[in-house]
């Protein structure tokens, strides 16, 4: 095996003539093979309303793969934050870290959520840095949302009248919750499981 660290990004594809159950079994087998060959990481993407993809919930699939492997690092590439809260993400990955400590990478993506950045931040093409993480410029999602299928997906994923928070603020909140430093109006918040989890946070900025 090469010394170059290699990773796998798995969509849990449902092949022609196969089922979602087949796809999950094949992903488990592939992850085991990747671990045996010395791959560094195994990532799962999040996709919705796609009959050819069974990877709708990275946390659930990660739990299945973690139970079938022993040392390969596992990650989400990425959790779509446009319809999630920071608390729900930290609690999910905190549970995974309790069961499989020190093996998780939490990849985060915009997924079309959040208001535009305030004028005090750099221009959209520049992005900005928060808490040591590079927050890329927001992807121009408007053209994608013009697609009826994409718009329907967003409608079905979000609660009625819900509005996604600012993406960079979500990243900051996740980091604070993991560190145990989150405060709001003088109130301390501590999450068990979640706080102190050995989760590597990776901003994909998609």
N, CA, C and O of each residue as an XYZ file, in Angstrom:
824
protein
N       0.845     -1.197      0.000
C       0.000      0.000      0.000
C       0.884      1.252      0.000
O       1.891      1.304      0.706
N       0.509      2.245     -0.782
C       1.262      3.487     -0.853
C       1.210      4.229      0.475
O       0.269      4.067      1.251
N       2.262      5.068      0.737
C       2.275      5.895      1.937
C       1.338      7.092      1.815
O       1.085      7.784      2.801
N       0.819      7.340      0.604
C      -0.114      8.444      0.391
C      -1.449      8.099      1.066
O      -2.032      7.059      0.761
N      -1.945      8.951      1.977
C      -3.218      8.648      2.647
C      -4.374      8.695      1.652
O      -4.587      9.709      0.988
N      -5.103      7.618      1.553
C      -6.217      7.510      0.618
C      -7.531      7.391      1.371
O      -7.593      6.832      2.466
N      -8.591      7.934      0.754
C      -9.920      7.883      1.349
C     -10.934      7.459      0.302
O     -10.671      7.515     -0.899
N     -12.094      7.033      0.776
C     -13.208      6.653     -0.090
C     -14.394      7.553      0.227
O     -14.723      7.757      1.395
N     -15.042      8.093     -0.809
C     -16.303      8.819     -0.645
C     -17.405      7.952     -1.231
O     -17.410      7.677     -2.431
N     -18.332      7.524     -0.396
C     -19.358      6.560     -0.786
C     -20.726      7.230     -0.754
O     -21.103      7.838      0.248
N     -21.463      7.118     -1.846
C     -22.837      7.618     -1.914
C     -23.851      6.528     -1.585
O     -25.053      6.791     -1.559
N     -23.381      5.315     -1.334
C     -24.224      4.129     -1.178
C     -25.120      4.004     -2.413
O     -26.345      4.051     -2.302
N     -24.508      3.844     -3.585
C     -25.285      3.799     -4.820
C     -26.102      2.518     -4.953
O     -25.639      1.428     -4.617
N     -27.320      2.674     -5.448
C     -28.195      1.533     -5.716
C     -28.044      1.193     -7.196
O     -28.550      1.912     -8.057
N     -27.360      0.113     -7.483
C     -27.084     -0.270     -8.860
C     -28.346     -0.791     -9.547
O     -29.297     -1.201     -8.882
N     -28.350     -0.771    -10.865
C     -29.495     -1.231    -11.644
C     -29.831     -2.675    -11.283
O     -28.964     -3.549    -11.283
N     -31.096     -2.904    -10.977
C     -31.544     -4.246    -10.634
C     -31.284     -4.635     -9.193
O     -31.581     -5.761     -8.794
N     -30.731     -3.714     -8.398
C     -30.420     -3.989     -7.002
C     -31.345     -3.182     -6.086
O     -32.115     -2.346     -6.559
N     -31.268     -3.431     -4.796
C     -32.114     -2.732     -3.823
C     -31.253     -1.890     -2.882
O     -30.027     -1.994     -2.874
N     -31.927     -1.053     -2.091
C     -31.206     -0.250     -1.103
C     -30.508     -1.154     -0.084
O     -29.411     -0.837      0.378
N     -31.139     -2.279      0.268
C     -30.510     -3.220      1.200
C     -29.223     -3.786      0.594
O     -28.218     -3.945      1.286
N     -29.267     -4.087     -0.701
C     -28.050     -4.558     -1.371
C     -26.967     -3.489     -1.308
O     -25.801     -3.791     -1.051
N     -27.359     -2.235     -1.545
C     -26.392     -1.136     -1.558
C     -25.709     -0.992     -0.202
O     -24.501     -0.769     -0.134
N     -26.477     -1.119      0.875
C     -25.895     -1.010      2.209
C     -24.910     -2.143      2.479
O     -23.825     -1.921      3.017
N     -25.301     -3.358      2.098
C     -24.391     -4.495      2.288
C     -23.111     -4.310      1.483
O     -22.022     -4.642      1.953
N     -23.242     -3.781      0.269
C     -22.067     -3.577     -0.576
C     -21.166     -2.479     -0.016
O     -19.943     -2.564     -0.130
N     -21.762     -1.447      0.587
C     -20.953     -0.392      1.207
C     -20.199     -0.925      2.417
O     -19.036     -0.582      2.629
N     -20.859     -1.762      3.207
C     -20.181     -2.376      4.355
C     -19.000     -3.209      3.879
O     -17.912     -3.142      4.451
N     -19.219     -3.993      2.829
C     -18.138     -4.822      2.292
C     -17.000     -3.963      1.753
O     -15.829     -4.271      1.972
N     -17.343     -2.889      1.052
C     -16.311     -2.006      0.496
C     -15.506     -1.339      1.609
O     -14.286     -1.216      1.501
N     -16.176     -0.911      2.671
C     -15.475     -0.285      3.794
C     -14.517     -1.278      4.452
O     -13.402     -0.917      4.826
N     -14.948     -2.502      4.588
C     -14.073     -3.527      5.163
C     -12.867     -3.778      4.271
O     -11.750     -3.947      4.758
N     -13.098     -3.800      2.963
C     -11.998     -3.985      2.023
C     -11.032     -2.796      2.081
O      -9.815     -2.978      2.064
N     -11.583     -1.581      2.150
C     -10.747     -0.383      2.220
C      -9.894     -0.396      3.482
O      -8.715     -0.044      3.442
N     -10.483     -0.798      4.590
C      -9.726     -0.885      5.841
C      -8.607     -1.917      5.713
O      -7.486     -1.680      6.164
N      -8.907     -3.048      5.105
C      -7.906     -4.089      4.933
C      -6.747     -3.652      4.057
O      -5.612     -4.082      4.265
N      -7.023     -2.799      3.078
C      -5.979     -2.305      2.183
C      -5.218     -1.112      2.768
O      -4.278     -0.618      2.145
N      -5.606     -0.651      3.941
C      -4.883      0.427      4.589
C      -5.356      1.822      4.258
O      -4.619      2.782      4.478
N      -6.569      1.969      3.732
C      -7.100      3.314      3.468
C      -7.259      4.067      4.777
O      -7.534      3.472      5.819
N      -7.084      5.389      4.715
C      -7.109      6.219      5.918
C      -8.536      6.511      6.387
O      -8.843      6.386      7.573
N      -9.401      6.899      5.457
C     -10.747      7.333      5.832
C     -11.798      6.775      4.875
O     -11.520      6.418      3.730
N     -13.017      6.719      5.406
C     -14.175      6.302      4.600
C     -15.297      7.296      4.885
O     -15.766      7.415      6.017
N     -15.719      8.008      3.839
C     -16.693      9.092      3.971
C     -18.029      8.722      3.341
O     -18.092      7.953      2.382
N     -19.098      9.289      3.902
C     -20.429      9.113      3.324
C     -21.048     10.474      3.041
O     -21.003     11.383      3.870
N     -21.624     10.590      1.858
C     -22.311     11.822      1.467
C     -23.783     11.736      1.876
O     -24.291     10.659      2.186
N     -24.448     12.872      1.871
C     -25.886     12.942      2.172
C     -26.630     13.419      0.934
O     -26.364     14.504      0.417
N     -27.567     12.595      0.463
C     -28.381     12.955     -0.701
C     -29.829     12.555     -0.436
O     -30.094     11.610      0.306
N     -30.759     13.280     -1.048
C     -32.172     13.029     -0.812
C     -32.949     12.983     -2.131
O     -32.570     13.601     -3.126
N     -34.044     12.229     -2.098
C     -34.955     12.078     -3.247
C     -34.220     11.611     -4.502
O     -34.532     12.040     -5.613
N     -33.259     10.743     -4.315
C     -32.513     10.179     -5.444
C     -32.651      8.666     -5.375
O     -32.056      8.035     -4.500
N     -33.425      8.068     -6.283
C     -33.653      6.615     -6.223
C     -32.385      5.793     -6.439
O     -32.366      4.597     -6.148
N     -31.335      6.417     -6.943
C     -30.097      5.692     -7.180
C     -29.096      5.811     -6.048
O     -27.975      5.312     -6.152
N     -29.498      6.479     -4.948
C     -28.581      6.697     -3.828
C     -29.299      6.365     -2.526
O     -30.387      6.879     -2.267
N     -28.691      5.503     -1.699
C     -29.307      5.102     -0.429
C     -28.706      5.834      0.765
O     -29.134      5.616      1.898
N     -27.716      6.703      0.528
C     -27.047      7.398      1.628
C     -27.779      8.646      2.051
O     -27.278      9.751      1.839
N     -28.950      8.505      2.643
C     -29.747      9.661      3.037
C     -29.381     10.195      4.420
O     -29.636     11.362      4.719
N     -28.789      9.357      5.262
C     -28.456      9.764      6.629
C     -27.040      9.326      6.968
O     -26.828      8.172      7.338
N     -26.058     10.229      6.849
C     -24.672      9.845      7.142
C     -24.494      9.233      8.521
O     -23.761      8.253      8.658
N     -25.137      9.775      9.545
C     -24.949      9.266     10.901
C     -25.395      7.815     11.025
O     -24.729      7.011     11.677
N     -26.516      7.481     10.402
C     -27.014      6.106     10.474
C     -26.079      5.154      9.734
O     -25.744      4.084     10.241
N     -25.663      5.549      8.537
C     -24.771      4.685      7.763
C     -23.420      4.563      8.455
O     -22.827      3.485      8.463
N     -22.927      5.651      9.035
C     -21.660      5.603      9.765
C     -21.726      4.619     10.923
O     -20.757      3.909     11.191
N     -22.860      4.570     11.612
C     -23.009      3.626     12.721
C     -22.918      2.186     12.215
O     -22.287      1.343     12.851
N     -23.548      1.905     11.072
C     -23.489      0.556     10.497
C     -22.059      0.192     10.111
O     -21.602     -0.917     10.390
N     -21.359      1.115      9.475
C     -20.000      0.841      9.016
C     -19.036      0.738     10.191
O     -18.147     -0.113     10.193
N     -19.208      1.600     11.187
C     -18.327      1.560     12.351
C     -18.417      0.218     13.063
O     -17.417     -0.297     13.563
N     -19.632     -0.352     13.109
C     -19.811     -1.634     13.757
C     -19.210     -2.792     12.987
O     -18.987     -3.869     13.541
N     -18.947     -2.567     11.700
C     -18.409     -3.636     10.855
C     -16.918     -3.479     10.590
O     -16.317     -4.316      9.918
N     -16.312     -2.403     11.119
C     -14.878     -2.153     10.957
C     -14.282     -1.905     12.337
O     -15.000     -1.882     13.337
N     -12.946     -1.719     12.385
C     -12.328     -1.576     13.700
C     -11.423     -0.360     13.854
O     -11.233      0.114     14.974
N     -10.848      0.172     12.746
C      -9.892      1.252     12.932
C      -9.943      2.351     11.877
O      -9.487      3.462     12.147
N     -10.470      2.090     10.707
C     -10.502      3.117      9.672
C     -11.334      4.303     10.166
O     -12.380      4.114     10.785
N     -10.865      5.531      9.890
C     -11.622      6.716     10.282
C     -12.846      6.838      9.393
O     -12.820      6.467      8.219
N     -13.918      7.363      9.968
C     -15.188      7.455      9.266
C     -15.704      8.887      9.330
O     -15.548      9.570     10.342
N     -16.324      9.336      8.230
C     -16.766     10.719      8.232
C     -17.954     10.984      7.334
O     -18.325     10.162      6.497
N     -18.542     12.157      7.531
C     -19.653     12.634      6.703
C     -19.110     13.651      5.718
O     -18.383     14.574      6.086
N     -19.471     13.466      4.482
C     -18.952     14.377      3.453
C     -20.040     14.888      2.510
O     -19.962     14.624      1.311
N     -21.054     15.610      3.002
C     -21.072     16.250      4.313
C     -22.503     16.211      4.848
O     -23.454     15.948      4.112
N     -22.632     16.485      6.165
C     -23.951     16.700      6.746
C     -24.495     18.010      6.192
O     -23.820     19.037      6.252
N     -25.698     17.981      5.658
C     -26.292     19.181      5.053
C     -26.924     20.040      6.150
O     -27.934     19.662      6.743
N     -26.320     21.192      6.407
C     -26.743     22.014      7.535
C     -27.953     22.892      7.234
O     -28.511     23.506      8.144
N     -28.361     22.959      5.980
C     -29.488     23.814      5.636
C     -30.785     23.416      6.310
O     -31.661     24.261      6.492
N     -30.937     22.143      6.689
C     -32.164     21.681      7.345
C     -31.879     21.040      8.704
O     -32.716     20.314      9.239
N     -30.687     21.312      9.265
C     -30.306     20.723     10.544
C     -29.999     21.822     11.557
O     -29.766     22.975     11.193
N     -30.002     21.448     12.818
C     -29.558     22.361     13.864
C     -28.204     21.886     14.378
O     -27.871     20.705     14.282
N     -27.441     22.807     14.917
C     -26.146     22.450     15.479
C     -26.300     21.429     16.605
O     -25.492     20.507     16.722
N     -27.323     21.588     17.425
C     -27.547     20.676     18.542
C     -27.789     19.251     18.069
O     -27.200     18.312     18.605
N     -28.654     19.079     17.065
C     -28.963     17.727     16.592
C     -27.728     17.044     16.021
O     -27.540     15.842     16.209
N     -26.891     17.799     15.330
C     -25.682     17.230     14.732
C     -24.697     16.810     15.812
O     -24.140     15.714     15.757
N     -24.478     17.689     16.802
C     -23.534     17.362     17.873
C     -24.029     16.167     18.684
O     -23.226     15.318     19.073
N     -25.319     16.084     18.944
C     -25.846     14.944     19.690
C     -25.689     13.643     18.912
O     -25.318     12.621     19.490
N     -25.966     13.667     17.611
C     -25.820     12.463     16.799
C     -24.372     11.976     16.781
O     -24.102     10.800     17.025
N     -23.453     12.881     16.494
C     -22.057     12.487     16.401
C     -21.446     12.250     17.780
O     -20.463     11.519     17.908
N     -22.027     12.867     18.813
C     -21.603     12.560     20.166
C     -21.939     11.125     20.534
O     -21.136     10.442     21.169
N     -23.118     10.663     20.140
C     -23.489      9.267     20.362
C     -22.550      8.324     19.629
O     -22.125      7.306     20.175
N     -22.230      8.670     18.387
C     -21.306      7.833     17.619
C     -19.932      7.793     18.269
O     -19.282      6.748     18.294
N     -19.489      8.933     18.797
C     -18.171      8.977     19.419
C     -18.130      8.141     20.698
O     -17.100      7.545     21.015
N     -19.241      8.093     21.434
C     -19.293      7.252     22.627
C     -19.123      5.781     22.243
O     -18.423      5.028     22.919
N     -19.771      5.390     21.153
C     -19.713      3.992     20.722
C     -18.402      3.656     20.021
O     -17.874      2.554     20.170
N     -17.877      4.621     19.249
C     -16.665      4.381     18.457
C     -15.711      5.568     18.626
O     -15.528      6.346     17.690
N     -15.107      5.714     19.800
C     -14.325      6.921     20.115
C     -13.113      7.118     19.218
O     -12.408      6.175     18.860
N     -12.898      8.407     18.864
C     -11.694      8.788     18.140
C     -11.634      8.380     16.690
O     -10.554      8.367     16.099
N     -12.779      8.041     16.093
C     -12.749      7.571     14.697
C     -13.553      8.452     13.761
O     -13.644      8.145     12.572
N     -14.141      9.540     14.250
C     -15.133     10.258     13.454
C     -14.651     11.607     12.937
O     -13.980     12.359     13.643
N     -15.010     11.895     11.685
C     -14.807     13.200     11.063
C     -16.181     13.759     10.715
O     -16.957     13.120     10.005
N     -16.474     14.943     11.213
C     -17.774     15.569     10.973
C     -17.629     16.601      9.871
O     -17.251     17.744     10.129
N     -17.925     16.206      8.658
C     -17.905     17.129      7.531
C     -19.214     17.891      7.456
O     -20.287     17.291      7.525
N     -19.137     19.219      7.313
C     -20.325     20.068      7.298
C     -20.456     20.772      5.958
O     -19.460     21.190      5.369
N     -21.690     20.903      5.479
C     -21.929     21.603      4.221
C     -23.123     22.521      4.323
O     -24.010     22.313      5.151
N     -23.146     23.537      3.478
C     -24.228     24.533      3.540
C     -25.565     23.973      3.092
O     -26.577     24.214      3.750
N     -25.598     23.248      2.016
C     -26.817     22.713      1.400
C     -27.857     23.802      1.150
O     -29.053     23.592      1.353
N     -27.392     24.949      0.713
C     -28.323     26.003      0.296
C     -28.969     26.765      1.419
O     -29.931     27.497      1.185
N     -28.470     26.619      2.651
C     -29.132     27.271      3.769
C     -28.508     28.597      4.143
O     -27.392     28.925      3.740
N     -29.265     29.354      4.932
C     -28.724     30.550      5.566
C     -28.865     31.816      4.755
O     -28.923     31.777      3.526
N     -28.919     32.928      5.439
C     -29.010     34.240      4.782
C     -27.657     34.632      4.216
O     -26.645     34.026      4.569
N     -27.617     35.636      3.342
C     -26.327     36.094      2.824
C     -25.476     36.678      3.928
O     -26.019     37.192      4.907
N     -24.134     36.617      3.804
C     -23.265     37.141      4.855
C     -23.407     38.653      4.984
O     -23.637     39.338      3.988
N     -23.271     39.187      6.217
C     -23.364     40.642      6.401
C     -22.285     41.372      5.612
O     -21.262     40.793      5.250
N     -22.530     42.647      5.355
C     -21.593     43.431      4.547
C     -20.253     43.618      5.243
O     -19.274     43.997      4.601
N     -20.192     43.356      6.553
C     -18.931     43.512      7.283
C     -17.956     42.380      6.984
O     -16.775     42.472      7.317
N     -18.447     41.310      6.353
C     -17.566     40.211      5.995
C     -16.997     40.445      4.607
O     -17.489     41.303      3.875
N     -15.949     39.683      4.228
C     -15.366     39.843      2.903
C     -16.364     39.554      1.799
O     -17.427     38.980      2.036
N     -16.013     39.956      0.601
C     -16.871     39.721     -0.560
C     -17.109     38.229     -0.722
O     -16.273     37.430     -0.302
N     -18.255     37.823     -1.335
C     -18.599     36.414     -1.461
C     -17.521     35.563     -2.120
O     -17.429     34.369     -1.832
N     -16.719     36.132     -2.980
C     -15.704     35.332     -3.660
C     -14.517     35.030     -2.757
O     -13.706     34.155     -3.058
N     -14.418     35.762     -1.640
C     -13.234     35.616     -0.788
C     -13.415     34.597      0.320
O     -12.441     33.961      0.722
N     -14.634     34.415      0.831
C     -14.830     33.571      1.996
C     -14.288     34.270      3.238
O     -13.818     35.404      3.152
N     -14.349     33.615      4.375
C     -13.795     34.197      5.595
C     -13.442     33.090      6.559
O     -13.885     31.953      6.396
N     -12.653     33.411      7.555
C     -12.146     32.422      8.491
C     -12.783     32.627      9.856
O     -12.857     33.752     10.352
N     -13.239     31.545     10.457
C     -13.843     31.609     11.784
C     -13.293     30.473     12.624
O     -13.344     29.308     12.230
N     -12.767     30.827     13.784
C     -12.325     29.815     14.735
C     -11.289     28.866     14.157
O     -11.234     27.699     14.545
N     -10.478     29.345     13.248
C      -9.443     28.512     12.675
C      -9.896     27.673     11.503
O      -9.086     26.965     10.906
N     -11.183     27.733     11.156
C     -11.703     26.991     10.017
C     -11.935     27.946      8.858
O     -12.396     29.072      9.047
N     -11.617     27.497      7.685
C     -11.861     28.305      6.499
C     -13.305     28.127      6.067
O     -13.731     27.015      5.757
N     -14.056     29.210      6.046
C     -15.448     29.182      5.611
C     -15.495     29.693      4.179
O     -15.414     30.901      3.954
N     -15.623     28.803      3.213
C     -15.607     29.238      1.811
C     -16.786     30.153      1.491
O     -17.777     30.194      2.221
N     -16.661     30.870      0.410
C     -17.749     31.731     -0.038
C     -18.972     30.898     -0.362
O     -18.865     29.751     -0.798
N     -20.136     31.491     -0.142
C     -21.369     30.770     -0.384
C     -21.536     30.451     -1.854
O     -21.346     31.305     -2.720
N     -21.897     29.205     -2.119
C     -22.147     28.777     -3.495
C     -23.429     29.443     -3.994
O     -24.411     29.510     -3.255
N     -23.437     29.937     -5.238
C     -24.658     30.575     -5.772
C     -25.750     29.537     -6.016
O     -25.861     28.977     -7.107
N     -26.554     29.290     -4.982
C     -27.515     28.200     -5.007
C     -28.800     28.556     -5.761
O     -29.609     27.675     -6.051
N     -28.990     29.832     -6.078
C     -30.269     30.262     -6.648
C     -30.619     29.509     -7.923
O     -31.778     29.152     -8.133
N     -29.616     29.261     -8.786
C     -29.890     28.557    -10.038
C     -30.319     27.125     -9.783
O     -31.175     26.588    -10.486
N     -29.712     26.502     -8.762
C     -30.120     25.136     -8.438
C     -31.537     25.098     -7.887
O     -32.313     24.199     -8.209
N     -31.874     26.091     -7.045
C     -33.211     26.122     -6.451
C     -34.291     26.371     -7.492
O     -35.472     26.145     -7.230
N     -33.895     26.832     -8.661
C     -34.865     27.016     -9.740
C     -35.367     25.676    -10.256
O     -36.417     25.616    -10.895
N     -34.637     24.610     -9.990
C     -35.062     23.270    -10.383
C     -36.225     22.834     -9.504
O     -36.111     22.887     -8.280
N     -37.346     22.402    -10.089
C     -38.494     21.962     -9.281
C     -38.129     20.836     -8.317
O     -38.626     20.814     -7.191
N     -37.282     19.911     -8.725
C     -36.909     18.792     -7.852
C     -36.092     19.280     -6.659
O     -36.324     18.852     -5.528
N     -35.134     20.179     -6.908
C     -34.319     20.705     -5.814
C     -35.191     21.507     -4.845
O     -35.045     21.383     -3.629
N     -36.087     22.320     -5.377
C     -36.971     23.112     -4.522
C     -37.869     22.210     -3.685
O     -38.113     22.494     -2.512
N     -38.367     21.118     -4.284
C     -39.221     20.187     -3.554
C     -38.439     19.498     -2.433
O     -38.958     19.302     -1.335
N     -37.203     19.139     -2.719
C     -36.368     18.509     -1.694
C     -36.212     19.425     -0.491
O     -36.358     18.989      0.651
N     -35.916     20.688     -0.746
C     -35.758     21.649      0.343
C     -37.053     21.804      1.122
O     -37.030     21.897      2.350
N     -38.183     21.834      0.423
C     -39.477     21.971      1.079
C     -39.767     20.793      1.992
O     -40.244     20.979      3.112
N     -39.483     19.581      1.527
C     -39.770     18.385      2.309
C     -38.820     18.205      3.492
O     -39.201     17.628      4.510
N     -37.589     18.695      3.366
C     -36.616     18.530      4.442
C     -36.823     19.506      5.582
O     -36.555     19.165      6.735
N     -37.293     20.707      5.294
C     -37.430     21.735      6.325
C     -38.847     21.782      6.875
O     -39.820     21.493      6.177
N     -38.934     22.159      8.162
C     -40.231     22.376      8.760
C     -40.903     23.576      8.090
O     -40.208     24.473      7.614
N     -42.241     23.613      8.042
C     -42.934     24.744      7.422
C     -42.510     26.071      8.036
O     -42.425     26.203      9.257
N     -42.251     27.031      7.198
C     -41.846     28.378      7.586
C     -40.458     28.440      8.222
O     -40.038     29.502      8.681
N     -39.743     27.316      8.252
C     -38.413     27.321      8.857
C     -37.422     28.024      7.944
O     -37.536     27.971      6.720
N     -36.447     28.684      8.560
C     -35.401     29.369      7.809
C     -34.052     28.919      8.336
O     -33.786     29.003      9.535
N     -33.199     28.441      7.435
C     -31.898     27.932      7.872
C     -31.059     29.052      8.476
O     -31.036     30.162      7.945
N     -30.362     28.768      9.595
C     -29.489     29.778     10.197
C     -28.293     30.071      9.294
O     -28.040     29.355      8.325
N     -27.571     31.126      9.627
C     -26.336     31.436      8.934
C     -25.365     30.270      9.106
O     -25.138     29.796     10.219
N     -24.794     29.813      7.983
C     -23.947     28.615      8.003
C     -22.728     28.780      8.906
O     -22.425     27.891      9.702
N     -22.028     29.903      8.793
C     -20.837     30.117      9.607
C     -21.182     30.128     11.098
O     -20.398     29.649     11.917
N     -22.342     30.669     11.452
C     -22.761     30.659     12.853
C     -23.036     29.236     13.323
O     -22.760     28.890     14.471
N     -23.586     28.407     12.421
C     -23.817     27.004     12.778
C     -22.497     26.295     13.082
O     -22.399     25.532     14.043
N     -21.483     26.556     12.251
C     -20.172     25.942     12.482
C     -19.612     26.376     13.828
O     -19.100     25.552     14.585
N     -19.707     27.666     14.128
C     -19.221     28.188     15.406
C     -19.960     27.550     16.576
O     -19.349     27.210     17.589
N     -21.272     27.387     16.440
C     -22.064     26.789     17.517
C     -21.675     25.335     17.741
O     -21.557     24.891     18.883
N     -21.476     24.595     16.659
C     -21.057     23.196     16.778
C     -19.727     23.094     17.511
O     -19.563     22.253     18.395
N     -18.782     23.946     17.146
C     -17.476     23.923     17.810
C     -17.609     24.252     19.295
O     -16.969     23.616     20.133
N     -18.440     25.246     19.623
C     -18.617     25.635     21.025
C     -19.303     24.528     21.823
O     -18.934     24.277     22.970
N     -20.293     23.864     21.232
C     -20.980     22.775     21.919
C     -20.036     21.602     22.176
O     -20.087     20.986     23.241
N     -19.184     21.294     21.217
C     -18.220     20.205     21.394
C     -17.204     20.539     22.481
O     -16.794     19.666     23.245
N     -16.798     21.818     22.549
C     -15.796     22.239     23.532
C     -16.392     22.457     24.919
O     -15.665     22.477     25.912
N     -17.710     22.620     24.988
C     -18.344     22.932     26.263
C     -18.281     24.386     26.627
O     -18.381     24.736     27.803
N     -18.113     25.258     25.627
C     -17.997     26.695     25.889
C     -19.218     27.485     25.407
O     -19.178     28.715     25.377
N     -20.284     26.808     25.036
C     -21.451     27.518     24.496
C     -22.185     28.274     25.604
O     -22.466     27.729     26.672
N     -22.486     29.537     25.323
C     -23.244     30.386     26.237
C     -24.269     31.165     25.433
O     -24.009     31.567     24.299
N     -25.438     31.377     26.028
C     -26.468     32.203     25.402
C     -27.250     32.918     26.496
O     -27.880     32.285     27.343
N     -27.200     34.248     26.463
C     -27.885     35.069     27.469
C     -27.478     34.649     28.884
O     -28.302     34.616     29.798
N     -26.190     34.331     29.044
C     -25.677     33.967     30.358
C     -25.939     32.531     30.771
O     -25.531     32.120     31.858
N     -26.615     31.756     29.925
C     -26.937     30.367     30.248
C     -25.900     29.441     29.629
O     -25.616     29.537     28.435
N     -25.336     28.549     30.427
C     -24.399     27.554     29.929
C     -25.168     26.333     29.437
O     -26.155     25.911     30.040
N     -24.693     25.780     28.332
C     -25.306     24.575     27.783
C     -24.244     23.487     27.699
O     -23.165     23.707     27.148
N     -24.550     22.317     28.246
C     -23.628     21.184     28.192
C     -24.372     19.970     27.653
O     -25.449     19.626     28.140
N     -23.795     19.326     26.649
C     -24.454     18.233     25.949
C     -23.805     16.907     26.306
O     -22.590     16.747     26.186
N     -24.625     15.954     26.747
C     -24.150     14.598     27.008
C     -25.095     13.629     26.311
O     -26.294     13.643     26.587
N     -24.585     12.784     25.411
C     -23.210     12.802     24.874
C     -23.037     13.897     23.833
O     -24.009     14.387     23.259
N     -21.813     14.265     23.605
C     -21.499     15.282     22.610
C     -20.345     16.151     23.049
O     -19.332     16.248     22.357
N     -20.496     16.785     24.202
C     -19.429     17.650     24.687
C     -18.159     16.836     24.938
O     -18.191     15.800     25.602
N     -17.046     17.323     24.397
C     -15.782     16.624     24.566
C     -15.556     15.489     23.597
O     -14.536     14.804     23.669
N     -16.494     15.279     22.691
C     -16.345     14.184     21.727
C     -15.102     14.396     20.868
O     -14.780     15.525     20.496
N     -14.414     13.315     20.560
C     -13.224     13.383     19.718
C     -13.643     13.373     18.250
O     -13.336     12.446     17.501
N     -14.344     14.417     17.869
C     -14.862     14.530     16.507
C     -14.072     15.604     15.769
O     -13.982     16.742     16.230
N     -13.508     15.247     14.638
C     -12.788     16.227     13.819
C     -13.806     16.943     12.942
O     -14.486     16.314     12.131
N     -13.911     18.267     13.107
C     -14.862     19.051     12.326
C     -14.197     19.546     11.057
O     -13.163     20.211     11.109
N     -14.789     19.223      9.918
C     -14.265     19.616      8.611
C     -15.336     20.401      7.878
O     -16.429     19.894      7.628
N     -15.016     21.637      7.537
C     -15.971     22.485      6.815
C     -15.808     22.274      5.323
O     -14.753     22.566      4.760
N     -16.859     21.762      4.678
C     -16.794     21.570      3.231
C     -17.296     22.795      2.485
O     -16.922     23.022      1.335
N     -18.151     23.593      3.141
C     -18.684     24.821      2.543
C     -19.428     24.612      1.258
O     -19.482     25.520      0.429
N     -20.009     23.442      1.057
C     -20.679     23.164     -0.214
C     -21.918     24.011     -0.397
O     -22.598     23.898     -1.417
